[in-house]
Amino acid sequence: MSNPNPNAPARTLLDKIWDNHAVRAETADAPGTLYVDLHLIHEVTTPQAFTELRQRGLTVRCPERVLATLDHSTPTRKPDAQGRHVYATPEAAEQVGTLESNCAEFGIELHGWDSAQRGIVHVIGPELGATQPGMTIVCGDSHTSTHGAFGALAFGIGTTEVGHVLATQCLLQRKPKSFSVQVDGRLRPGVSAKDLALHIIGTIGFNGGTGHALEFRGSAIEALDMEQRMTLCNMSIEAGARAGMIAPDQTTFDYLQGRERAPQGEAWRKAVSQWRTLRSDPGALFDRQVVIDAADVGVTVSYGTHPGMVAGIQSNIPAAADFQEQKALQYMQLQAGQPLLGTKVDVVFIGSCTNSRLSDLRAAAAVLRGRQVAGHVRMLVVPGSVPVQKAAEAEGLHVVFQQAGAQWREPGCSMCIAMNGDKAEPGELVVSTSNRNFEGRQGQGARTMLASPAVAAACAIAGCVADPADYISHREQAA
Amino acid sequence: MNPITLIRSRTMVLPFENVDTDRIIPARFLTTTERKGLGRFAFHDWRFNQDGSANAGFPLNKPEAQGCGILVAGRNFACGSSREHAPWALLDYGIRAVLSSEIADIFRNNALKNGLLALVIGAEEHAFLLGHPGIELAIDLRECSIELPGGSRFSFQMDGFARTCLLQGVDQMGYLLAQRDAIEAFEHSRSAA
């Protein structure tokens, strides 16, 4: 594309979105004031913000820019015989009720229990077409980086900032530094976006992105579909980066066209022509960059207690580099030098804002079809939203899971954050398609191994860490 | 928020790296709708054994760590989630400052907005403090310096705006609300485009 102003300095995608939203420019003395296009909210990180508004007598400035859902504290079991939702604790029920009443009081659209579009906040934003290129998107949730897959600047904020955005539609922010993560070539058959994300975190370090917004670029990134791009951007925060982004292209536009909140008709054509300008200019300078060869990425899992401790599934557990890694291996009850394959697995979880979309469920079902979950393994499959649940059921995927012996649950965050009662017991090893393997993340004393849906399904069948290649040909997996 | 100029206290040391927000406050305690009273959950699954008894081996449970208001933590402190419950829990537990060589972005923002001094210090000073638990420090926000016992000092860097807000007790919500005209002008210019 020709540059309309050849004298203008080359800008990154981050620069362009930032400049488009600067109500007040940043100075040495003060952060900039950044306008927020879309504010996603859920029950956990908002009650105190609404309390603050009430105490100050403030209103929500732009209720139409706020979208609410229930996901974190919600049960994933079906309601009881009386149709009541069975919460883990009375506090969880109260928290959900608080969001319901706050949304009613302040005029905010809530995808609550009765909505056919309810789901994990980072699944429903894109599904509704609310997530669009060039937007600034925030949410009191660190995995807001997911929405960067659409060429948006999307990042997690705290509850005080949730209050700021509700009241003013703005945030005080300093611009992050830019970090180009270029992935050239083609991912090998059977290698998913989750494997790529874990590989990247292992390469740059799980604090390697601190202070930066990642821009994923290169031919391997362009070849990813939107759900894969969401998985990759979702994991940006696991490298310490608040945001991850991918320039929008035809793949993005094809995904969005016709969705409920996407522009229609003439507005659509106008939007697409503007969205096409949202890419880093040739020659734009990044503060940091790394180049990765897609051919070097294999099927990857985590073996420690942070997402940077990763290894190829066929490899032996790496030696601890320091005291911290030694401590991690001890917690994980793993021995350096032992093969990862064959490690006994107790629980398998397929779900979370990282890997709970239709393509993720298809990948897991492709491995599980006609097979059985090992007798000692408990397996939960939790779709990311009601639309994902319905689409999967229309294809019969739920039957594949149920016949294999897995539990097919209602949508929600579930065992990713383990605050709704879905959790593992102390000492249990969970192979999980979620995003964090911190100590106790999935239940006090529980051990987590992060993996792709195909790997998780293979582990469920084998009852131990297993390579999906043993169950499915790469050609089938790619199909 | 009350202005903060000087914090004088002894240090307690958490020598682990990459202490994540799930360690600071496990997710199962996030179902509250309040900011208050979260100190009892701070580092819960380290402070307490699974049977509810105190874990005597945990550094913060040692007698000498009691009453210390400054936490010296290993590198990359508070990585992970955006939960503001993490600084709320630490403040309610009695911690007024966290010092580390690296602190995760979202936590640092959240902490400073709540009057918890999350300060990044140099690697050398960090190593010294990790090795000397229990010493009394005086953190002077006006001078951006930390005084050690005996009077020697070292400086730290922090965002000038965050520092001014802490020193003057600036209400950031009020600061943003005062920009209403600029926000309206921005909205109009966009809708006209």
Interface residues (C-beta under 8 A of the other chain):
Chain A: V23 R24 A28 D29 A30 P31 T33 Y35 V44 T45 P47 Q48 T51 E52 R56 L58 R61 H72 S73 T89 E91 A92 E94 Q95 T98 G140 D141 S142 T144 G156 I157 G158 T159 T160 E161 G163 H164 A167 T168 Q169 C170 L172 R174 F206 N207 T210 G211 I237 G240 R242 H306 Q324 K327 I417 A418 M419 K423 P426 R436 F438 E439 G440 R441 Q444 G445
Chain B: F16 E17 N18 D20 D22 R23 P26 A27 R28 L30 T31 T32 T33 E34 R35 D45 Q50 G74 R75 N76 C79 G80 S81 S82 R83 E84 E102 A104 D105 I106 N109 N110 K113 N114 D159 G160 F161 T164 Q172 M173 Y175 L176 L177 Q179 R180 A182 I183 F186 E187
